[in-house]
Amino acid sequence: MPVDVTMPRLSDTMEAGTVVRWHVKEGDEVSSGKVVADIETDKATMEMQVYDDGRIARILVPEGKSVPVGTKIAEIAVQDESAANTSAEPMVPTVLAEPPGAVPPRVAPPGAPGPGPARVAGEAPLSNAESRRKPHEAESLAPQTAAQVGGGMRVSPVARRMAEELSVDLAQVRGSGPAGRIIKRDIEAAAEMRGAQVGGTSHGATTVPTAPGTAPPTPIARVPGAGLASPVVQRAMGASVGQPGIQSVEMALSTMRQTIARRLVESKTTIPHYQVSMTFDMDSIVALRETLNAELVPAGVKLSLNDFIVRACALAMARHPFVNASFADDRILVHQTVNVGVAVALDEEKGGGLLVATIRDADRKSLRQISAETKALSEKARTKGLSIEEMSDSTFTISNLGMFGVEHFTAIINPPNSAILACGAAVQRPVVRNGSLAVGWEMTATLSLDHRVIDGAMAARYLQSLKHLMEHPTLLLV
């Protein structure tokens, strides 16, 4: 019997996944641990491995299609089994249907199955990645090019998908990423260069191809810096939106962006948010950090201000248990463990987005442990992707935009948490110290709270404890 390969659950909130790319084809040999596909979840594009040795018997879900978690997406013939022994019909890719008379392609609404490649009404159905190319471009691809592409080129999943949809020959692209890896901006540059060589339109505009007998193509503005993100449908917009001269780019929502939109709307509409802000004197913590980092150079350790904030928040939560709680319909769950979630912004090359990495038992960990764990989780989130365990069970969240120079902002609560701390940058400004004007370091932090669990006075007392710890940072070392 063949072994089933099912859509894995790659995040704590994942309900469905989209197959971005298959790295294998039917008949290929695979072994345990081999990455066979890139899967777009509600949080990131992640690699999917198999755990059996054998041969790919069938691929059941085409690239670009979204299916629920647990759906069978492929089969592996193990031991003496052969792909020829399977009797099921081969994979048939899903093509987005167009309503009669439609000219511009449409973006699938949020929550719908993952969008396939954009096409214009009247074109023939697309059967595979190669047929998505324009005829004259597909003919220009030499056979050895495909072999080169499949033979170990370093290409990010997003860049590989864009290259297919834009008919960019990866063998002709020079990567600008780490170790020569081809990333999103390389594909965008290659597509723009090819468009400039082909010409035919003015001011950097391109056109949507049309089927014989249809209306002339519509010019489309190429937005500087925006490129042709995948999956993208572009069409000109002018008088139809009541603003002549304005052209726009429509971008289909990724699975992650759909989930972010759904969860944040749910958070803002179901949780009674309110905010409390406080400014901290950062002179002592900045000085202590410099001293510690100088001493820790031989050990290769460099503490960030965020490491101090995580530690201080965790210790303050131990003193104020209702900040470490969740609302549960007719009761409040006061958590006995302090798990601090740290918001991590993903690189644009990975499709962007935001996820929360969990530092478990943060009140029991030293600054060095928190620093090492935060760096490891952040790096893994931006490369391989985090596991369910690494993203689940946070009881409080910290969002820090200080590294971008942001001095003040508010954040939306990450359910089922009851609070999230938005930290701005530590900046030097004129301050009053001991009755005299001086230049000092200050940081403003804003706490967003669930009023069903935490009252204003409770929030103020928590911030007072946090302020005391931040302004007396030696307490964070014991």
MARLOGU-406945 format. One line per 3 residues: for each residue x, y negated, z of C-alpha. Coordinates in steps of 0.001 Angstrom, whole numbers, plus 524288, in hexadecimal, padded with zeros to 5 digits. Each point is the difference from the previous one (the first is absolute). Layout:
// MARLOGU-406945
X:Y:Z  ...
This chain:
// MARLOGU-406945
80000:80000:80000  80514:7F25E:7FCE4  802B7:7F669:80B03
7F74E:7F3FE:80041  80620:7F271:80088  7F62C:7F699:805EB
7FF8C:7F145:80161  8074E:7FDEC:80CDD  7FBE6:7F6E0:80ADB
80B7E:7F69B:80017  7FAAF:7F59F:80942  7F6FF:7FF75:80BA6
7F56F:7F8C2:7F86A  801BA:806AE:7F2E1  7F362:80551:7FA3F
8043B:8014C:7F1CC  80C93:7FF4C:7F835  803AE:7FC6B:7F21F
809DB:807EA:7F84A  80900:7F55A:7FB00  80957:80925:7F8E7
802F6:80E60:7FEA9  80E85:8033C:8004D  7FD62:80DC0:7FB0A
7F826:80630:7F525  7F93B:80CFD:7FED3  809F1:80AFD:7FF5C
80ABB:7F8D3:80782  80720:8073D:80ACB  7FECF:7F9ED:80D91
805AD:802FC:80D51  7FC36:7FC69:80DD8  802B4:7F1B2:802C0
7FFB8:7FBAB:7F1CA  7F918:7F321:7FD44  7F5D4:802DF:7F593
7F7AC:7F3B1:7FFE7  7FEA1:7F1F0:80491  7F354:7FDCD:8076D
7FA02:7F2A4:8026C  7F959:7FFC6:80D3A  7F8B1:7F530:806F2
80D10:7FB95:8059C  80ACF:8028D:7F62B  804BD:807EB:7F46E
8064A:80C17:805D8  806E4:80C1A:7FB12  7F907:80D26:800C4
807D5:80C63:80221  7FC63:80E4A:7FE55  8032E:80A83:809F0
80042:80C2C:7F789  8095D:8059D:7F5F7  7FA4F:8034B:7F2D5
7FB48:7FA5F:7F343  7F5DE:7F55B:7FD80  7F484:807CD:7FAC9
7F614:7F52C:7FE48  7FF1F:7F150:801E5  7F1D4:7FD00:802F0
7FFF4:7F152:8026A  80574:7F6B7:7F5C1  80831:7F40B:802D3
7F7F3:7F434:803BE  7F4CB:807C4:805DB  7FBDC:7FE9B:80E37
7FAD4:80BCE:8076F  7FC36:8024E:80E48  809AE:80586:809C4
7FFF9:80ED9:7FF65  7FC59:800CD:7F198  807D8:80A1A:7F872
808C4:7F8B1:7F689  80907:80AD8:7FB44  80343:80E69:80138
80D20:806B1:801EC  8022E:80DD3:7FB12  808E8:80676:809EF
808DC:80BE1:7FEB0  7FC09:807BD:7F3CD  7F439:7F7A8:7FC90
80008:7F8B3:7F320  7F941:7F3ED:7FB0E  7FA6C:8086D:7F548
7F865:80819:809CE  7F72C:7F4B1:803AA  7F301:7FFB7:7F942
7FB22:7F26C:80347  7FF4C:7F5D4:7F56E  80B42:7F64B:7FEBB
7FFDF:7F28E:80608  7F7EA:7F5B8:7F90F  80382:7F1F9:80368
7F541:7F6D2:80403  7FDA4:7F43D:7F730  7F89F:7F3F0:8044C
7F3A1:7FEC5:7F800  7FC55:7F2DA:7FA24  7F206:7FB33:7FE7D
7FB5C:7FE67:7F1F7  80436:7F318:7FA2C  809FC:7FCD6:80A78
80C56:7F98F:7FAF7  808D6:7FD06:80BB8  80322:80B39:8091D
7FAB0:7FF65:80DB5  8063A:80260:80D24  7FA10:80B1B:807C9
7F903:7FB24:80C45  8061C:80270:80D74  7FD52:80DA3:804FE
7FEC2:805B5:7F24F  8094E:80AC0:7FB6C  80DA3:7FB36:7FCF5
8002D:7F85E:7F31E  8061F:805D3:7F40B  806F4:7F82E:7F573
7F8C1:7F454:7FA7E  7FA83:80184:7F251  7F754:7F88F:7F6A7
7F2A4:804AB:7FBBF  800E8:807D3:7F394  80D39:8061E:80274
80154:80EAE:80015  80051:806BE:80D54  80D78:8014B:80605
804B1:80DCA:80294  80D35:7FE1F:806A1  80AA4:7F659:8036B
805F6:80061:7F249  7F31F:7FD3C:7F925  7FE49:7F3BD:807FB
80ABA:7F9F1:7F7D5  7FC9C:7F8AE:7F39A  801E8:808B9:7F406
80B72:7F886:7FA45  806C0:7FF85:80D2C  7FDE5:80E75:802E8
8064D:803A5:7F303  80BEE:7F7DB:80335  80328:80840:80C05
80A5E:80A05:7FCA3  7FE9C:80D9E:805F8  80C99:7FE9C:807B2
7FA7E:7F407:806E3  7F5CD:8080A:8072E  80A59:809AE:803F5
80885:7F528:80530  7F4C6:7FA16:807BD  7FCE3:80CE4:8067F
80E08:802F3:8033B  80348:7F8D7:80C6C  7FE75:7F180:7FCFB
7FDE6:7F815:80C59  7F28F:7F9DD:7FE29  7F66E:7FB3D:80A53
7F245:805ED:7FF1B  7F9D6:7F2CC:7FCFD  80A12:7FD10:7F565
7FE1E:80D56:7F9BD  7F146:7FE45:7FF90  80140:7F242:7FA4B
8097C:804E5:7F5B8  7F624:809FA:7FB43  7F4B8:7F67B:7FF88
80806:7F569:7F930  806C9:809AA:7F6DC  80D7C:7FC13:804E7
80B04:80990:7FCD0  806B8:80271:80D20  80C64:8047A:7F901
80194:7F219:7FAEC  7FE0A:7F968:80D38  80B40:7FC77:808FB
7FC2F:800CE:80E56  8029D:7F4A5:8092E  7FC53:8072A:80C88
808EE:8071F:8098C  80968:8094A:7F925  7FA86:7FBC9:7F2C9
7F20E:8040E:80333  7F5CD:7FB0C:7F671  7F5D3:7F813:8073E
7F3C9:7F845:7FCCB  806B5:7F376:7FBB8  8087E:80775:7F644
7F3FC:8055D:7F920  7F9AB:7F28D:7FFE3  80C40:7FA0D:7FA08
800C8:80AAF:7F5AF  7F1AB:7FE37:7FC6A  8019C:7F140:7FEFD
80C29:8015A:7F792  7F91A:8095E:7F6DE  7F479:7F6A8:7FF10
8090D:7F4D2:7FCA9  80671:80816:7F54D  7F321:80443:7FA17
7FAD8:7F1F5:80003  7F38F:7FC3E:7F916  7FA62:7F793:80AD7
80422:7F30F:805B7  80376:7FB7A:80DB1  8032C:80DA4:804E2
7F20B:804DB:7FDDA  7FCF0:80E02:7FC88  7F3AE:80656:7FAB4
7F744:80B73:8031F  7FFB4:8098C:7F465  7F2A3:80262:7FA36
7FA20:80B20:7F86E  7FD20:7FE92:7F174  7F3D8:7F816:7FD76
7FFCE:7F92E:80D20  801CC:7F1A8:80343  80D97:7F9B4:7FEDE
8091A:801D3:80B9C  7FF02:7F6C1:80B76  80C5D:7F88C:803EC
804B3:802F7:80DB1  80928:7F75F:807CC  80BAD:8068B:8062F
80097:7FACE:80DD7  80E0C:7FC94:80411  804C7:80929:80A8A
7F3A4:80825:7FFBB  8046D:8091D:7F520  7F6E3:80B10:7FC5E
7FDE0:806CF:80CEB  7FA17:80D99:7FEFF  7F50C:802B2:7FE9D
7FCBC:7F2DF:7F9E6  7F570:7FB84:7F6BB  8022D:7F294:7FA1A
7F66F:7F73E:7F90C  7FEDB:7F183:7FDB7  7F67A:7F84B:80845
7FC1B:7F21D:7FC7E  7F2BA:7FA45:7FD85  7F9CF:80CA6:804D5
803A9:7FC64:80DDA  7FD27:7F196:7FE60  80E5B:7FBE5:8005E
80515:7FDDC:7F22B  80E79:801E5:7FE3A  801C9:80967:80B57
80466:80DB4:7FCAF  80066:80AF1:809F9  8053F:80DAA:801D3
7F70B:80A62:80595  806E8:80A0B:80876  7F960:80C98:8040A
80069:802A5:80E98  8093B:80ACA:8042E  7FB2D:80A2B:809A4
807B0:7F962:80ACD  7FAA4:7F289:7FCC9  7F214:8054F:7FFD4
80208:805D1:80D83  80614:7F37A:8053D  7F480:7F842:7FADC
7F606:80958:805B2  80650:8013E:80D65  802BF:7F189:801D7
7F241:7FC10:7FC05  7FAF9:80A41:80977  808ED:7FAA7:80AA5
7FBEF:7F1D7:7FE1D  7F17D:802F0:7FED5  7FEAC:809E9:80B06
809DB:7FB08:80A0B  7FD74:7F2E9:806C6  80D6A:7F9E4:7FDF0
8057B:7F493:80785  80DD7:7FAC6:80137  80896:7FB15:80B0B
80D4B:7F9B9:7FD43  80BC0:7FD3F:80894  80D9B:7FA6B:7FD97
80BC9:806CA:805F7  80D28:7FA33:803C9  80986:80863:7F84D
80D04:7FA43:8049B  8031D:80B39:80949  7FBF8:80AEC:7F6DC
80791:7FA3C:7F479  80C37:7FED8:80881  7FE6A:80DD6:8056B
7FE15:8059D:7F277  80C77:7F9AD:7FB06  807A1:8053F:80BA1
7FAA1:80DCD:7FEC0  80218:80099:7F14F  80E12:7FBB4:8019B
80235:80AEE:809C3  7F8CE:80A12:7F7AB  80791:7FDA9:7F363
808CF:80C08:80225  7F3C3:8085A:80191  7FA14:7FAC3:7F371
7F40E:7FABD:80734  7F9BE:7F2EE:7FCF2  7F411:7FC2F:807E4
7F58F:7F76E:7F9D8  7F6FD:7F696:806F2  7F4E9:80917:7FC3F
8062E:80AD5:80830  7FF46:7F72E:80BF6  7F1E3:7FC88:7FCBF
7FC05:80E60:7FEEA  8064D:8031A:80D0A  7F9F0:7F424:806B2
7F267:802C2:7FA9B  800D0:80E25:80473  8040F:7FC65:80DE0
7F55F:7F59E:800D2  7F5D1:809D1:7FB55  803A4:80908:80B29
7FC39:7F4F4:80941  7F363:7FC9B:7F8B2  7F982:80CE2:7FC4E
7F42F:7FA18:7F916  808FD:7FA82:7F57A  803A7:80E30:7FDD3
7F200:80469:7FDC1  7F5EA:802A9:7F565  7F171:7FD79:7FEDF
7F829:80C90:7FE12  7F18A:7FCCB:7FE8F  7FAC4:80183:80DE2
80D2B:800A0:806EE  80DEE:7FAD5:80018  80B81:80933:7FE6F
80B8B:7FB7E:80839  80BEA:806B9:7FA5C  80A25:805F8:808E2
80AEE:7FF3D:7F602  80592:7F37F:7FA3A  801E6:801BB:7F155
803B4:7F375:7F907  7FD29:7FF12:7F173  8094C:7F7D2:7F7D3
7FAA4:7FAB0:7F32E  808EE:80310:7F465  7FE74:7F915:7F2EB
8033B:808D8:7F47B  80851:7FB9A:7F49A  7F932:7FB63:7F3B1
8073A:80A96:7F866  7F834:809DB:80809  7F341:7F92C:7FCF1
80005:7F717:80BE9  7F6A9:801CB:80B3C  80129:800C9:80EB1
800A1:80B27:809A3  80227:8017E:80E91  80B21:8084C:80566
7FE17:804C3:80DF7  80A24:7FEE7:80AD4  7FB1D:809F0:809DE
801CB:7FE00:80EB3  8062A:7F2D8:7FD3F  7FF9D:7FC40:80E65
8091A:80B65:8030E  80A0B:7FD4A:7F565  80BFF:7F755:80075
802B0:7F4E3:7F692  809C9:80882:7F8C1  7F613:80AF6:7FE6F
7F583:7F69F:7FB59  80983:7F9B1:7F678  8048B:80CF0:7FA3F
7F236:80571:7FEC4  7FA89:7F394:7F9E5  80ACE:7FF66:7F5CD
7FE8D:80E65:7FCAA  7F142:7FF27:7FE79  800AF:7F37A:7F7F3
80A0E:805E1:7F6D1  7F84F:80C89:7FE7C  7F372:7F868:7FD87
8066C:7F8C0:7F4B9  8063F:80C03:7F9ED  7FA03:80D56:8029D
7F3BE:7FBBA:80740  7FBDA:802AE:80DF3  7F95F:80C3D:804FE
7F29D:80000:80673  8062F:8014A:80D71  808C8:7F444:7FD8E
7F461:7F755:7FCBB  7F5D3:8049B:809C2  7FC74:7FDD7:80E49
8046F:7F1E7:80197  7F92F:7F92F:80B60  804EA:7F22A:7FD34
8059D:7F98E:7F3C9  80A6C:7F5B7:7FD76  80089:7F865:7F347
80C38:7F7AE:7FE87  801B4:7F651:7F4D7  80AEA:7F88B:806A7
80A30:80545:7F68C  7F8D9:7F8B8:7F525  80078:7F31B:8074B
7F18D:80046:803BA  7FE36:7F8D5:80CE1  7F1C0:802EC:802F7
7F551:808E9:7FAD3  7F4EF:808C0:80482  7FE96:80E78:7FD2D
7F44B:80914:7FE7B  7FE7D:80ACE:80A16  803F2:80D91:7FB91
7F4E2:80908:80495  7FEBD:806CB:8094C  8096D:7F6A6:806DE
7FA44:7F4E5:807ED  80B29:7F67D:7FDC3  80A88:7FC0C:7F657
80B03:7F642:8025B  803E9:7F701:7F4CE  80DF3:7FB12:80216
8059F:7F43D:7F918  80E2A:7FC23:7FE45  808DC:7FBFB:80B2A
803CE:7F222:7FC34  807E8:7F50F:805E6  7F851:7F3D0:80330
80035:7F499:809B4  7FBA3:80516:80D50  7FF73:7FB5D:80E00
808DC:807D1:8090A  80091:7FC49:80E7F  7FA30:7F2B1:7FD27
809B6:7FCC4:7F538  7FEDC:8001C:7F14B  80809:80AB3:7F9A8
8009A:808ED:7F42D  7FAEA:80D8F:802F1  7FB2F:80C86:7F9CC
7F14A:80262:80037  7F6B9:809FD:7FA41  7F138:7FF7E:7FECD
7F854:80CAC:8010B  7F16A:801A0:7FDC3  7F849:80B34:805C3
7F3C4:80460:7F89B  7F6C3:8075C:8090D  7F39A:80804:8003B
7F6D2:7F864:808F7  7F86E:80C70:80302  80BD0:80512:80762
80870:7F459:803CA  7FADE:7F33E:80576  806F8:7F30D:7FE7E
8056C:7FFE2:80DDE  80537:80DD2:7FE4A  806B2:7FBF2:7F366
805FF:7F40A:8069A  8056A:80824:80B1E  805EE:8099E:7F666
806AA:7F4EA:7F8A3  80513:7FA95:80CDF  80660:80D12:80301
80561:800B2:7F232  80551:7F227:80114  806C3:80336:80CD9
806A0:80BE8:7FA15  8041F:7F8AC:7F3AF  80598:7F4A3:807C1
80702:80926:80999  80515:80A28:7F64E  808F1:806DE:809B6
7F37A:8064C:804F9  7FF33:80706:7F2EB  80CDF:806E7:802A0
7FB4E:8078E:80BF1
